[in-house]
Amino acid sequence: MIVLIYAALVGRQLRARGQERIAKMTKANHGDSLADLDDEELFKLGTEALDAKNYAMAHRYLYAALERERTPNNLSQYALALAAHTRKIEPSIALCQEAVKKEPKNSEHFLRLGTVYLVAGRKKEAIRIFRLGLRVGKNPTIVRWLQVLGYRKSPVIPFLSCTNPLNKYLGKIRTSITRGR
């Protein structure tokens, strides 16, 4: 469900050419067909399959791309496919974290890690990761995710909890003042 929302938020439309390529690859021999493709083509096909919600095919293509070259993009995209297809959350999180360590300035890795957390049902951690991703770089998909999830500003008085009545009322006042501008 969460990955479905991810595909909708990303807003990628599968082109007819990409759909035909996926259909051909599905019909082709499993062993020989992947050997003929280069890393970029495997990544592209895996991403298209992921956007088309064909998680098994995305898992297959992205795994083949990752086996050939362990780039941060391959790591985080494969982790998302792994979480969506097999629900193996811990390995997916570890792969995304490895991608973030290799490329800490790429907000796409934070987007994918946050989405994996959402697949796992860990909303608070996903929001925390999305916020970290926004610190790294402006990513419109992360902004939309935070809007969908109910993005909250930090408490006015940070040492008090969000549920404290003082923080609630001060937060309402802050919101009314900022909207009035």
N, C-alpha and C positions, 0 to 999 in steps of 0.2 A: 504494500500500500504506500509506504513512504517513498519507495523508489519510483512508484508511479507519479507521485507528486513531484519528485525530483525531475523526472523527464518533462513534466508539464511546465515546471518553473524554468527550467533551462530553455525551453521553447524551441528546441531543435526539431526541425521537420525533416523526415527522411525523404530524400529525393528518390525518384523512380529508379535511377541508376543504382543507388545503394540497395534498394529493396531487391532488384534483380540480382545483384551480386550476392546478397545474402541467400536468396533462393537457390542460386547456382551452387553456392558452397554447401548448402544443406544437402543437395542431391549428389554432390561429388563424393569421391572416395575420401574417407576421413584421414587416412595416413598421408597420401600423396598431395592432397589439395593444399594443406597448410605449408608443406615444404616448398611449394612454388611461390609463396607470397613473402614479401619482405616485411620487416618489422613495422614500418609506417602503415602499410596496407592492413596488416593484422590489427594494429591499434585502431585504425579508422573503421574497419569492419566490426570490431568489438564494440566500439563506441556507438556505431549505428544500431547494432543489435541491442545494446543496452537501452538506447533511446526508444527502440521499437518494443521494449519490454520482453524481448526474447532473451531471457537471462541465461539459459543453458548455452545458447550459441555465443553470447557475449563472454561467458566464462571460458569457453573453449578458445575463442580467438585471443582474448587478452592473456590467457595462460600461456599460449604459444608465443605471443609477443614478449611476455615476461621471461620466458625460458631463454629466448634469444638475446635479449638485452634488458638488464635490470635498471632501467631509468626511473626517475621519480614519477613521471607521468604514467608509465606502465604499472608501477607499484600501486599507486593510489586508485587508478581506474580498475585494475584487476581486483583490488580489495573491495571496491563497491560491487563489482559483479559477483564476487565470492559471497559477500553478505546477502545480496539479493537472491542468488541462486540456491545456496546451500545453508544459509543462516549460520555460518561459522563466523561468529562475531569477533572473538578474541584474536584469531589469526588476521582477520580483516583490519582490526584496529592496529595491530602490530605493523602490518604492511603500510598502512597510511601514516603511522608515526615515523616509520623509516623514511618515507617520501618527504615528510615535513622536515626531518633532520637533514636530508640531503639538499632540499630546496626550501629553506625557511621563509623566503620572500614571495612564494607563489601561493596566492589565496585559493587557487583551485584545489590544492591538497587539503586545505582546511575545510573547504566545501564538501569534499568527498568524505573526509573523516567525520564531519558533523552528520552527514547523511547516513553513514554506517551506524553512528550512535542512535540516530532516529530509528533505523531498522531494528536495532536492539531494544528500542523502547526507553532509551535513556535520554529523555528530553533535556534535563538540566545540563548534562555534559555536552549535548549537542549545541545548546545555546551558548555555553561557555566557549566552545571551539569556534562557532560562528563569529563570536565577538573578537576572538583572537585573529581570525581571518580578516576581519574588517580593519584591524590595526595594521595588518601587513599591507593590504591594498584594498581599494574600493572595488567590490565585486557585487554587481546588481542582483545576482542570484542569491547571494548570502543575505542581502538586504530584504529581498522578497521572502526568504525563508523565515527571517526574524519577524517579519510582519505577519506571516501565517501562524507562526508559533506564539505570537503575543509578546513581542519584544518589550522588556521593561527597562526603564532607566535605573541607575543605581540609587539606593536610598539617599535621602537628603542628609540624614545623620547616619554615617556608615557604621558606627559601632552598635546601632540598634537594628533589630531585625526589620524586614519589610512589613511584617504584620503588626508592628508596634503602632498604636493609634497616632502617636506624634509624627512618625514617618509617613503614615497614610495621609494625614491632613496637610502636612507640609508639602508632600508630593502633589496633592490635588491643587494646592495654591501655586506651586511651581508650574504645573501644567497649564493652569488658567492664565498665568502671566505670560508664558511663552507662546500660547495660542493667540493672545491678545495683540501681539506685536504685528 
